[in-house]
Amino acid sequence: MKSPSACPACWDMLCRKGYIRRVLQTGSRGAAWLDRVQGSQRNGTDESQRKARMRSTNPPLRIQPSETQLVGKETGKGPSNGRRKMEAAVFILSLVDCCSLIFLSVYFIITLSDLECDYINARACCSKLNKWVIPEMVGQCLSTMLMLVSMHWFTFFLNLPVAAWNIFRYLKVPMGNMGVFDPTEIHNRGQLKSHMKEAMIKLGYHLLCFFIYLYSMILALIND
């Protein structure tokens, strides 16, 4: 005879009508099998009742959220949200500063090209360029300090050599010269070409930094 687990509904119906008991009462083996089945059903019922009582007496442990998580849920600000906003602000300022440095490099190239083509004299050219030496140095140092404060070490070490070169060039101006660009020496020993080459290298460098800052700014704003 098949087990009652194959069709519980049919088994219950047959048991209620007494068919199963009348069939199985004809032999001792059938009666023993019927008692065993009924005993297993009672044991299963007792086990389910015992588990239900254990669940009611021992409710599941609930982990309470920490104060930081509660504050983050209420205000919508996690512990790293402030750092992400600071990174976005740092890269926005660096991007603006880099744009100004790009314009300065273009201005240096145009002015030196005018001097090379004799559109202006050496004194007027050097006077124009020397006015922007200190702003260029300050702008480059500002980008370096922003990367240092925000602990972006790759861009910090990328900016550090250019900032150090600008400071070194400004401090090594000989006494009596008009400035970094001196009209009495700009045509000597190929200084005009070296200044032009330096301006071109700085323009390429600032363009590279511009795209790095732009990508980092977009990434910080997306994460924010």
C-alpha positions as YAML, in Angstrom:
chain: A
units: angstrom
residues:
- id: 1
  name: MET
  ca: [0.00, 0.00, 0.00]
- id: 2
  name: LYS
  ca: [1.24, 3.44, -0.85]
- id: 3
  name: SER
  ca: [2.38, 5.86, 1.82]
- id: 4
  name: PRO
  ca: [-0.11, 8.54, 2.95]
- id: 5
  name: SER
  ca: [2.42, 11.23, 1.99]
- id: 6
  name: ALA
  ca: [1.66, 10.53, -1.70]
- id: 7
  name: CYS
  ca: [-1.86, 11.98, -1.42]
- id: 8
  name: PRO
  ca: [-2.65, 13.41, 2.04]
- id: 9
  name: ALA
  ca: [-6.15, 14.56, 1.07]
- id: 10
  name: CYS
  ca: [-7.20, 11.10, -0.21]
- id: 11
  name: TRP
  ca: [-5.71, 9.42, 2.85]
- id: 12
  name: ASP
  ca: [-7.63, 11.67, 5.26]
- id: 13
  name: MET
  ca: [-10.89, 11.07, 3.38]
- id: 14
  name: LEU
  ca: [-10.43, 7.28, 3.46]
- id: 15
  name: CYS
  ca: [-9.54, 7.33, 7.14]
- id: 16
  name: ARG
  ca: [-12.66, 9.37, 8.00]
- id: 17
  name: LYS
  ca: [-14.92, 6.92, 6.17]
- id: 18
  name: GLY
  ca: [-13.24, 3.91, 7.84]
- id: 19
  name: TYR
  ca: [-12.17, 2.12, 4.66]
- id: 20
  name: ILE
  ca: [-8.55, 1.93, 5.59]
- id: 21
  name: ARG
  ca: [-9.16, 0.56, 9.06]
- id: 22
  name: ARG
  ca: [-11.59, -2.12, 7.79]
- id: 23
  name: VAL
  ca: [-9.06, -3.24, 5.18]
- id: 24
  name: LEU
  ca: [-6.12, -3.28, 7.54]
- id: 25
  name: GLN
  ca: [-7.94, -4.93, 10.48]
- id: 26
  name: THR
  ca: [-8.04, -8.18, 8.50]
- id: 27
  name: GLY
  ca: [-4.43, -8.96, 9.38]
- id: 28
  name: SER
  ca: [-1.95, -8.26, 12.17]
- id: 29
  name: ARG
  ca: [0.61, -6.82, 9.75]
- id: 30
  name: GLY
  ca: [-1.90, -4.30, 8.46]
- id: 31
  name: ALA
  ca: [-2.86, -3.20, 11.98]
- id: 32
  name: ALA
  ca: [0.77, -2.77, 12.95]
- id: 33
  name: TRP
  ca: [1.44, -0.74, 9.81]
- id: 34
  name: LEU
  ca: [-1.58, 1.45, 10.51]
- id: 35
  name: ASP
  ca: [-0.44, 2.12, 14.08]
- id: 36
  name: ARG
  ca: [3.05, 3.01, 12.85]
- id: 37
  name: VAL
  ca: [1.68, 5.47, 10.29]
- id: 38
  name: GLN
  ca: [-0.60, 7.13, 12.83]
- id: 39
  name: GLY
  ca: [2.25, 7.32, 15.32]
- id: 40
  name: SER
  ca: [4.52, 9.04, 12.78]
- id: 41
  name: GLN
  ca: [1.75, 11.53, 12.02]
- id: 42
  name: ARG
  ca: [1.35, 12.28, 15.72]
- id: 43
  name: ASN
  ca: [5.13, 12.68, 16.10]
- id: 44
  name: GLY
  ca: [5.23, 15.10, 13.17]
- id: 45
  name: THR
  ca: [2.41, 17.14, 14.67]
- id: 46
  name: ASP
  ca: [4.14, 17.22, 18.07]
- id: 47
  name: GLU
  ca: [7.41, 18.31, 16.46]
- id: 48
  name: SER
  ca: [5.76, 21.17, 14.55]
- id: 49
  name: GLN
  ca: [3.97, 22.31, 17.71]
- id: 50
  name: ARG
  ca: [7.25, 22.22, 19.64]
- id: 51
  name: LYS
  ca: [9.00, 24.35, 16.98]
- id: 52
  name: ALA
  ca: [6.10, 26.83, 16.99]
- id: 53
  name: ARG
  ca: [6.37, 27.16, 20.80]
- id: 54
  name: MET
  ca: [10.15, 27.71, 20.54]
- id: 55
  name: ARG
  ca: [9.65, 30.45, 17.94]
- id: 56
  name: SER
  ca: [7.05, 32.17, 20.11]
- id: 57
  name: THR
  ca: [9.20, 32.02, 23.26]
- id: 58
  name: ASN
  ca: [12.49, 32.94, 21.50]
- id: 59
  name: PRO
  ca: [11.86, 35.73, 18.98]
- id: 60
  name: PRO
  ca: [14.64, 36.34, 16.40]
- id: 61
  name: LEU
  ca: [17.35, 38.77, 17.41]
- id: 62
  name: ARG
  ca: [17.18, 42.10, 15.63]
- id: 63
  name: ILE
  ca: [20.34, 44.15, 15.16]
- id: 64
  name: GLN
  ca: [19.79, 47.75, 16.11]
- id: 65
  name: PRO
  ca: [21.25, 50.26, 13.63]
- id: 66
  name: SER
  ca: [24.03, 52.49, 14.87]
- id: 67
  name: GLU
  ca: [23.66, 56.22, 15.39]
- id: 68
  name: THR
  ca: [25.71, 56.95, 12.28]
- id: 69
  name: GLN
  ca: [23.38, 54.83, 10.15]
- id: 70
  name: LEU
  ca: [20.31, 56.46, 11.69]
- id: 71
  name: VAL
  ca: [21.69, 59.93, 11.00]
- id: 72
  name: GLY
  ca: [22.55, 58.88, 7.44]
- id: 73
  name: LYS
  ca: [19.02, 57.61, 6.85]
- id: 74
  name: GLU
  ca: [17.39, 60.71, 8.32]
- id: 75
  name: THR
  ca: [19.55, 63.31, 6.61]
- id: 76
  name: GLY
  ca: [20.61, 61.33, 3.54]
- id: 77
  name: LYS
  ca: [24.29, 61.90, 4.33]
- id: 78
  name: GLY
  ca: [26.64, 59.01, 4.95]
- id: 79
  name: PRO
  ca: [30.07, 59.24, 6.62]
- id: 80
  name: SER
  ca: [31.85, 59.53, 3.24]
- id: 81
  name: ASN
  ca: [29.42, 62.02, 1.69]
- id: 82
  name: GLY
  ca: [31.33, 65.02, 3.05]
- id: 83
  name: ARG
  ca: [34.60, 63.73, 1.59]
- id: 84
  name: ARG
  ca: [32.98, 63.22, -1.81]
- id: 85
  name: LYS
  ca: [31.68, 66.78, -1.81]
- id: 86
  name: MET
  ca: [35.13, 68.05, -0.82]
- id: 87
  name: GLU
  ca: [36.70, 66.10, -3.69]
- id: 88
  name: ALA
  ca: [34.19, 67.57, -6.14]
- id: 89
  name: ALA
  ca: [34.92, 71.11, -4.87]
- id: 90
  name: VAL
  ca: [38.69, 70.52, -5.06]
- id: 91
  name: PHE
  ca: [38.55, 69.34, -8.66]
- id: 92
  name: ILE
  ca: [36.25, 72.19, -9.68]
- id: 93
  name: LEU
  ca: [38.72, 74.72, -8.27]
- id: 94
  name: SER
  ca: [41.62, 72.88, -9.88]
- id: 95
  name: LEU
  ca: [39.80, 72.88, -13.20]
- id: 96
  name: VAL
  ca: [39.24, 76.65, -13.06]
- id: 97
  name: ASP
  ca: [42.86, 77.20, -12.05]
- id: 98
  name: CYS
  ca: [44.06, 74.95, -14.87]
- id: 99
  name: CYS
  ca: [42.00, 76.91, -17.41]
- id: 100
  name: SER
  ca: [43.66, 80.14, -16.28]
- id: 101
  name: LEU
  ca: [47.09, 78.54, -16.60]
- id: 102
  name: ILE
  ca: [46.24, 77.36, -20.12]
- id: 103
  name: PHE
  ca: [45.32, 80.92, -21.12]
- id: 104
  name: LEU
  ca: [48.56, 82.20, -19.61]
- id: 105
  name: SER
  ca: [50.59, 79.66, -21.59]
- id: 106
  name: VAL
  ca: [48.82, 80.68, -24.80]
- id: 107
  name: TYR
  ca: [49.45, 84.34, -23.96]
- id: 108
  name: PHE
  ca: [53.17, 83.64, -23.43]
- id: 109
  name: ILE
  ca: [53.41, 81.81, -26.77]
- id: 110
  name: ILE
  ca: [51.64, 84.61, -28.67]
- id: 111
  name: THR
  ca: [53.77, 87.34, -27.09]
- id: 112
  name: LEU
  ca: [57.03, 85.49, -27.70]
- id: 113
  name: SER
  ca: [55.96, 84.83, -31.29]
- id: 114
  name: ASP
  ca: [55.34, 88.57, -31.78]
- id: 115
  name: LEU
  ca: [58.84, 89.26, -30.49]
- id: 116
  name: GLU
  ca: [60.32, 86.64, -32.78]
- id: 117
  name: CYS
  ca: [58.55, 88.20, -35.77]
- id: 118
  name: ASP
  ca: [59.61, 91.73, -34.66]
- id: 119
  name: TYR
  ca: [56.03, 92.91, -34.18]
- id: 120
  name: ILE
  ca: [57.01, 94.34, -30.76]
- id: 121
  name: ASN
  ca: [60.34, 95.28, -29.22]
- id: 122
  name: ALA
  ca: [62.10, 93.26, -26.54]
- id: 123
  name: ARG
  ca: [61.39, 95.69, -23.69]
- id: 124
  name: ALA
  ca: [57.63, 95.75, -24.29]
- id: 125
  name: CYS
  ca: [57.54, 91.96, -24.63]
- id: 126
  name: CYS
  ca: [59.47, 91.33, -21.41]
- id: 127
  name: SER
  ca: [57.39, 93.90, -19.53]
- id: 128
  name: LYS
  ca: [54.19, 92.11, -20.57]
- id: 129
  name: LEU
  ca: [55.48, 88.66, -19.69]
- id: 130
  name: ASN
  ca: [57.04, 89.54, -16.33]
- id: 131
  name: LYS
  ca: [53.67, 90.79, -15.06]
- id: 132
  name: TRP
  ca: [52.29, 87.26, -15.30]
- id: 133
  name: VAL
  ca: [55.22, 85.29, -13.87]
- id: 134
  name: ILE
  ca: [54.05, 85.58, -10.25]
- id: 135
  name: PRO
  ca: [50.35, 84.81, -11.05]
- id: 136
  name: GLU
  ca: [51.48, 81.73, -12.97]
- id: 137
  name: MET
  ca: [53.61, 80.60, -10.05]
- id: 138
  name: VAL
  ca: [50.79, 81.17, -7.56]
- id: 139
  name: GLY
  ca: [48.28, 79.32, -9.74]
- id: 140
  name: GLN
  ca: [50.57, 76.31, -10.10]
- id: 141
  name: CYS
  ca: [51.29, 76.22, -6.36]
- id: 142
  name: LEU
  ca: [47.55, 76.46, -5.65]
- id: 143
  name: SER
  ca: [46.83, 73.35, -7.73]
- id: 144
  name: THR
  ca: [49.64, 71.51, -5.99]
- id: 145
  name: MET
  ca: [48.38, 72.45, -2.53]
- id: 146
  name: LEU
  ca: [44.81, 71.44, -3.40]
- id: 147
  name: MET
  ca: [45.99, 68.00, -4.45]
- id: 148
  name: LEU
  ca: [48.06, 67.71, -1.28]
- id: 149
  name: VAL
  ca: [45.18, 68.68, 1.01]
- id: 150
  name: SER
  ca: [42.76, 66.29, -0.72]
- id: 151
  name: MET
  ca: [45.43, 63.53, -0.69]
- id: 152
  name: HIS
  ca: [45.38, 62.82, -4.41]
- id: 153
  name: TRP
  ca: [48.97, 61.74, -4.57]
- id: 154
  name: PHE
  ca: [49.22, 61.04, -8.30]
- id: 155
  name: THR
  ca: [48.11, 64.54, -9.33]
- id: 156
  name: PHE
  ca: [50.14, 66.04, -6.48]
- id: 157
  name: PHE
  ca: [53.37, 64.50, -7.73]
- id: 158
  name: LEU
  ca: [52.34, 65.45, -11.27]
- id: 159
  name: ASN
  ca: [52.05, 69.14, -10.27]
- id: 160
  name: LEU
  ca: [55.03, 69.26, -7.92]
- id: 161
  name: PRO
  ca: [57.89, 69.41, -10.51]
- id: 162
  name: VAL
  ca: [56.29, 72.27, -12.47]
- id: 163
  name: ALA
  ca: [55.59, 74.25, -9.28]
- id: 164
  name: ALA
  ca: [59.17, 73.68, -8.09]
- id: 165
  name: TRP
  ca: [60.55, 74.78, -11.47]
- id: 166
  name: ASN
  ca: [58.53, 78.01, -11.44]
- id: 167
  name: ILE
  ca: [59.76, 78.86, -7.93]
- id: 168
  name: PHE
  ca: [63.35, 77.98, -8.80]
- id: 169
  name: ARG
  ca: [63.25, 80.08, -11.99]
- id: 170
  name: TYR
  ca: [61.85, 83.08, -10.09]
- id: 171
  name: LEU
  ca: [64.40, 82.84, -7.27]
- id: 172
  name: LYS
  ca: [67.37, 82.44, -9.63]
- id: 173
  name: VAL
  ca: [66.85, 85.74, -11.46]
- id: 174
  name: PRO
  ca: [70.22, 87.57, -11.50]
- id: 175
  name: MET
  ca: [70.52, 90.87, -9.72]
- id: 176
  name: GLY
  ca: [69.90, 93.85, -11.99]
- id: 177
  name: ASN
  ca: [67.69, 91.97, -14.43]
- id: 178
  name: MET
  ca: [64.22, 93.15, -15.22]
- id: 179
  name: GLY
  ca: [62.77, 89.77, -14.23]
- id: 180
  name: VAL
  ca: [62.60, 86.25, -15.59]
- id: 181
  name: PHE
  ca: [62.32, 87.78, -19.05]
- id: 182
  name: ASP
  ca: [65.03, 90.40, -19.49]
- id: 183
  name: PRO
  ca: [65.19, 92.51, -22.68]
- id: 184
  name: THR
  ca: [68.98, 92.66, -22.67]
- id: 185
  name: GLU
  ca: [69.43, 88.87, -22.60]
- id: 186
  name: ILE
  ca: [66.35, 87.44, -24.32]
- id: 187
  name: HIS
  ca: [68.05, 87.45, -27.72]
- id: 188
  name: ASN
  ca: [71.33, 86.07, -26.37]
- id: 189
  name: ARG
  ca: [72.28, 82.35, -26.22]
- id: 190
  name: GLY
  ca: [68.96, 81.30, -27.74]
- id: 191
  name: GLN
  ca: [66.87, 82.32, -24.75]
- id: 192
  name: LEU
  ca: [63.95, 83.26, -26.95]
- id: 193
  name: LYS
  ca: [63.71, 79.76, -28.35]
- id: 194
  name: SER
  ca: [64.11, 78.19, -24.91]
- id: 195
  name: HIS
  ca: [61.32, 80.40, -23.52]
- id: 196
  name: MET
  ca: [59.12, 79.47, -26.48]
- id: 197
  name: LYS
  ca: [59.83, 75.76, -25.97]
- id: 198
  name: GLU
  ca: [59.09, 76.04, -22.25]
- id: 199
  name: ALA
  ca: [55.75, 77.73, -22.96]
- id: 200
  name: MET
  ca: [54.79, 75.02, -25.44]
- id: 201
  name: ILE
  ca: [55.67, 72.24, -22.96]
- id: 202
  name: LYS
  ca: [53.63, 73.96, -20.24]
- id: 203
  name: LEU
  ca: [50.68, 74.28, -22.59]
- id: 204
  name: GLY
  ca: [50.71, 70.55, -23.29]
- id: 205
  name: TYR
  ca: [51.13, 69.81, -19.59]
- id: 206
  name: HIS
  ca: [48.20, 72.03, -18.58]
- id: 207
  name: LEU
  ca: [46.00, 70.46, -21.26]
- id: 208
  name: LEU
  ca: [46.78, 67.02, -19.83]
- id: 209
  name: CYS
  ca: [45.96, 68.22, -16.32]
- id: 210
  name: PHE
  ca: [42.75, 69.79, -17.61]
- id: 211
  name: PHE
  ca: [41.41, 66.46, -18.86]
- id: 212
  name: ILE
  ca: [42.53, 64.69, -15.67]
- id: 213
  name: TYR
  ca: [40.72, 67.25, -13.50]
- id: 214
  name: LEU
  ca: [37.65, 67.13, -15.73]
- id: 215
  name: TYR
  ca: [37.41, 63.33, -15.52]
- id: 216
  name: SER
  ca: [37.98, 63.37, -11.74]
- id: 217
  name: MET
  ca: [35.38, 66.10, -11.24]
- id: 218
  name: ILE
  ca: [32.72, 64.21, -13.24]
- id: 219
  name: LEU
  ca: [33.52, 61.00, -11.34]
- id: 220
  name: ALA
  ca: [33.24, 62.77, -7.97]
- id: 221
  name: LEU
  ca: [29.93, 64.40, -8.91]
- id: 222
  name: ILE
  ca: [28.50, 61.07, -10.10]
- id: 223
  name: ASN
  ca: [29.53, 59.32, -6.88]
- id: 224
  name: ASP
  ca: [28.04, 62.17, -4.87]
...
